[in-house]
Amino acid sequence: MNTKQQIKHLLVQNEITMTELCKRMSERLNKLYTIHNISGKLNRDTIKYSEIKLLYDILGYELVLRKKQ
């Protein structure tokens, strides 16, 4: 599952629209985020790590990195 599919899955699972997600991102960062903007970044795989962390935070998840065992 790629990043775009994972975000879409989590949006559906948490009953949040892409519009609402963009609105919340814009509020948190004081920067305009649109559906076109976020979709383009996900399609091109050019979304920043900080934006991914924020997306997950808004959806109620945390991104955890662990060393492989």
mmCIF file of the C-alpha atoms, coordinates in Angstrom:
data_MODEL
# 
_entry.id   MODEL 
# 
loop_
_atom_site.group_PDB 
_atom_site.id 
_atom_site.type_symbol 
_atom_site.label_atom_id 
_atom_site.label_alt_id 
_atom_site.label_comp_id 
_atom_site.label_asym_id 
_atom_site.label_entity_id 
_atom_site.label_seq_id 
_atom_site.pdbx_PDB_ins_code 
_atom_site.Cartn_x 
_atom_site.Cartn_y 
_atom_site.Cartn_z 
_atom_site.occupancy 
_atom_site.B_iso_or_equiv 
_atom_site.pdbx_formal_charge 
_atom_site.auth_seq_id 
_atom_site.auth_comp_id 
_atom_site.auth_asym_id 
_atom_site.auth_atom_id 
_atom_site.pdbx_PDB_model_num 
ATOM 1  C CA . MET A 1 1  ? 0.000   0.000  0.000  1.00 0.00 ? 1  MET A CA 1 
ATOM 2  C CA . ASN A 1 2  ? 1.498   3.345  -0.997 1.00 0.00 ? 2  ASN A CA 1 
ATOM 3  C CA . THR A 1 3  ? 1.179   6.591  0.957  1.00 0.00 ? 3  THR A CA 1 
ATOM 4  C CA . LYS A 1 4  ? -1.780  7.872  -1.071 1.00 0.00 ? 4  LYS A CA 1 
ATOM 5  C CA . GLN A 1 5  ? -3.753  4.656  -0.597 1.00 0.00 ? 5  GLN A CA 1 
ATOM 6  C CA . GLN A 1 6  ? -2.928  4.592  3.102  1.00 0.00 ? 6  GLN A CA 1 
ATOM 7  C CA . ILE A 1 7  ? -4.116  8.193  3.617  1.00 0.00 ? 7  ILE A CA 1 
ATOM 8  C CA . LYS A 1 8  ? -7.327  7.526  1.660  1.00 0.00 ? 8  LYS A CA 1 
ATOM 9  C CA . HIS A 1 9  ? -7.962  4.392  3.721  1.00 0.00 ? 9  HIS A CA 1 
ATOM 10 C CA . LEU A 1 10 ? -7.468  6.286  6.981  1.00 0.00 ? 10 LEU A CA 1 
ATOM 11 C CA . LEU A 1 11 ? -9.740  9.120  5.814  1.00 0.00 ? 11 LEU A CA 1 
ATOM 12 C CA . VAL A 1 12 ? -12.551 6.651  5.111  1.00 0.00 ? 12 VAL A CA 1 
ATOM 13 C CA . GLN A 1 13 ? -11.904 4.748  8.334  1.00 0.00 ? 13 GLN A CA 1 
ATOM 14 C CA . ASN A 1 14 ? -12.051 7.966  10.378 1.00 0.00 ? 14 ASN A CA 1 
ATOM 15 C CA . GLU A 1 15 ? -14.944 9.472  8.395  1.00 0.00 ? 15 GLU A CA 1 
ATOM 16 C CA . ILE A 1 16 ? -12.993 12.595 7.458  1.00 0.00 ? 16 ILE A CA 1 
ATOM 17 C CA . THR A 1 17 ? -13.155 14.101 3.992  1.00 0.00 ? 17 THR A CA 1 
ATOM 18 C CA . MET A 1 18 ? -10.125 15.337 2.099  1.00 0.00 ? 18 MET A CA 1 
ATOM 19 C CA . THR A 1 19 ? -11.697 18.801 2.276  1.00 0.00 ? 19 THR A CA 1 
ATOM 20 C CA . GLU A 1 20 ? -11.814 18.630 6.075  1.00 0.00 ? 20 GLU A CA 1 
ATOM 21 C CA . LEU A 1 21 ? -8.260  17.322 6.220  1.00 0.00 ? 21 LEU A CA 1 
ATOM 22 C CA . CYS A 1 22 ? -7.030  20.237 4.076  1.00 0.00 ? 22 CYS A CA 1 
ATOM 23 C CA . LYS A 1 23 ? -8.963  22.702 6.239  1.00 0.00 ? 23 LYS A CA 1 
ATOM 24 C CA . ARG A 1 24 ? -7.366  21.353 9.414  1.00 0.00 ? 24 ARG A CA 1 
ATOM 25 C CA . MET A 1 25 ? -3.881  21.380 7.863  1.00 0.00 ? 25 MET A CA 1 
ATOM 26 C CA . SER A 1 26 ? -4.384  24.986 6.760  1.00 0.00 ? 26 SER A CA 1 
ATOM 27 C CA . GLU A 1 27 ? -5.484  26.001 10.257 1.00 0.00 ? 27 GLU A CA 1 
ATOM 28 C CA . ARG A 1 28 ? -2.537  24.314 11.929 1.00 0.00 ? 28 ARG A CA 1 
ATOM 29 C CA . LEU A 1 29 ? 0.144   25.644 9.591  1.00 0.00 ? 29 LEU A CA 1 
ATOM 30 C CA . ASN A 1 30 ? -1.370  29.013 8.616  1.00 0.00 ? 30 ASN A CA 1 
ATOM 31 C CA . LYS A 1 31 ? -0.825  27.998 5.006  1.00 0.00 ? 31 LYS A CA 1 
ATOM 32 C CA . LEU A 1 32 ? -3.461  27.233 2.395  1.00 0.00 ? 32 LEU A CA 1 
ATOM 33 C CA . TYR A 1 33 ? -3.821  23.528 1.618  1.00 0.00 ? 33 TYR A CA 1 
ATOM 34 C CA . THR A 1 34 ? -6.288  22.427 -1.050 1.00 0.00 ? 34 THR A CA 1 
ATOM 35 C CA . ILE A 1 35 ? -7.454  19.041 -2.242 1.00 0.00 ? 35 ILE A CA 1 
ATOM 36 C CA . HIS A 1 36 ? -5.630  19.654 -5.518 1.00 0.00 ? 36 HIS A CA 1 
ATOM 37 C CA . ASN A 1 37 ? -2.441  20.576 -3.648 1.00 0.00 ? 37 ASN A CA 1 
ATOM 38 C CA . ILE A 1 38 ? -2.409  17.522 -1.362 1.00 0.00 ? 38 ILE A CA 1 
ATOM 39 C CA . SER A 1 39 ? -3.587  15.099 -4.060 1.00 0.00 ? 39 SER A CA 1 
ATOM 40 C CA . GLY A 1 40 ? -0.852  16.314 -6.387 1.00 0.00 ? 40 GLY A CA 1 
ATOM 41 C CA . LYS A 1 41 ? 1.818   15.828 -3.739 1.00 0.00 ? 41 LYS A CA 1 
ATOM 42 C CA . LEU A 1 42 ? 0.532   12.328 -2.983 1.00 0.00 ? 42 LEU A CA 1 
ATOM 43 C CA . ASN A 1 43 ? 0.332   11.414 -6.692 1.00 0.00 ? 43 ASN A CA 1 
ATOM 44 C CA . ARG A 1 44 ? 3.848   12.683 -7.385 1.00 0.00 ? 44 ARG A CA 1 
ATOM 45 C CA . ASP A 1 45 ? 5.158   11.271 -4.091 1.00 0.00 ? 45 ASP A CA 1 
ATOM 46 C CA . THR A 1 46 ? 6.620   14.680 -3.222 1.00 0.00 ? 46 THR A CA 1 
ATOM 47 C CA . ILE A 1 47 ? 4.858   15.247 0.086  1.00 0.00 ? 47 ILE A CA 1 
ATOM 48 C CA . LYS A 1 48 ? 7.143   16.334 2.923  1.00 0.00 ? 48 LYS A CA 1 
ATOM 49 C CA . TYR A 1 49 ? 7.756   14.165 5.963  1.00 0.00 ? 49 TYR A CA 1 
ATOM 50 C CA . SER A 1 50 ? 6.458   16.991 8.190  1.00 0.00 ? 50 SER A CA 1 
ATOM 51 C CA . GLU A 1 51 ? 3.206   17.069 6.185  1.00 0.00 ? 51 GLU A CA 1 
ATOM 52 C CA . ILE A 1 52 ? 2.804   13.298 6.512  1.00 0.00 ? 52 ILE A CA 1 
ATOM 53 C CA . LYS A 1 53 ? 3.327   13.576 10.280 1.00 0.00 ? 53 LYS A CA 1 
ATOM 54 C CA . LEU A 1 54 ? 0.693   16.307 10.426 1.00 0.00 ? 54 LEU A CA 1 
ATOM 55 C CA . LEU A 1 55 ? -1.769  14.257 8.336  1.00 0.00 ? 55 LEU A CA 1 
ATOM 56 C CA . TYR A 1 56 ? -1.403  11.309 10.686 1.00 0.00 ? 56 TYR A CA 1 
ATOM 57 C CA . ASP A 1 57 ? -1.714  13.552 13.744 1.00 0.00 ? 57 ASP A CA 1 
ATOM 58 C CA . ILE A 1 58 ? -4.942  15.078 12.428 1.00 0.00 ? 58 ILE A CA 1 
ATOM 59 C CA . LEU A 1 59 ? -6.284  11.578 11.801 1.00 0.00 ? 59 LEU A CA 1 
ATOM 60 C CA . GLY A 1 60 ? -5.363  10.540 15.356 1.00 0.00 ? 60 GLY A CA 1 
ATOM 61 C CA . TYR A 1 61 ? -2.249  8.499  14.601 1.00 0.00 ? 61 TYR A CA 1 
ATOM 62 C CA . GLU A 1 62 ? 1.413   8.906  15.367 1.00 0.00 ? 62 GLU A CA 1 
ATOM 63 C CA . LEU A 1 63 ? 4.267   8.000  13.095 1.00 0.00 ? 63 LEU A CA 1 
ATOM 64 C CA . VAL A 1 64 ? 6.783   5.805  14.921 1.00 0.00 ? 64 VAL A CA 1 
ATOM 65 C CA . LEU A 1 65 ? 10.151  4.748  13.570 1.00 0.00 ? 65 LEU A CA 1 
ATOM 66 C CA . ARG A 1 66 ? 11.746  1.673  15.085 1.00 0.00 ? 66 ARG A CA 1 
ATOM 67 C CA . LYS A 1 67 ? 15.042  -0.002 14.365 1.00 0.00 ? 67 LYS A CA 1 
ATOM 68 C CA . LYS A 1 68 ? 14.582  -3.383 12.728 1.00 0.00 ? 68 LYS A CA 1 
ATOM 69 C CA . GLN A 1 69 ? 15.443  -6.360 14.856 1.00 0.00 ? 69 GLN A CA 1 
# 
